[in-house]
Amino acid sequence: MPQSNNLHNLQEIQISDIQVGTFIVNLGVILEIDEKDNFFNLVISRMNEKQVIKFEKDVSLIIY
């Protein structure tokens, strides 16, 4: 997780540009990406568990 003095490392990107291994702020590291017609399912490692979160295709994410 980023320290407050490393905030310059934060980036805003479109979900369509996300890649496996990317750290989404406040969620965790992306393990898998499943693209559907209207949304993306991201499998994220959070609190030592795999969690699936659904995002609409026009979303921007903050990554580290």
TAFENLIN-V447976 format. One line per field, one symbol per residue. ss: DSSP state (H for helix, E for strand, - for the rest). phi: phi as a letter, one per 40 degrees, with the letter a starting at -180 (. if undefined). burial: b if it has 9 or more other C-alpha atoms within 8 Angstrom, else e. A space follows every 10 residues. Layout:
ss: ???
phi: ???
burial: ???
This chain:
ss: ---HHHHHH- EEEEHHH--- --EE---EEE EEEEE---EE EEEEEE--EE EEEEEE---E EEE-
phi: .ccccbcccc bbbcdcccbd gcccdgbicc cabbcbcbab bbcbcbfgbc bbbcbccbcb bbbb
burial: eeeeeeeeeb eebbbeeeeb ebbbbebbbb bebeeeeebb bbbbbbeeee eeeebebeee bbbb
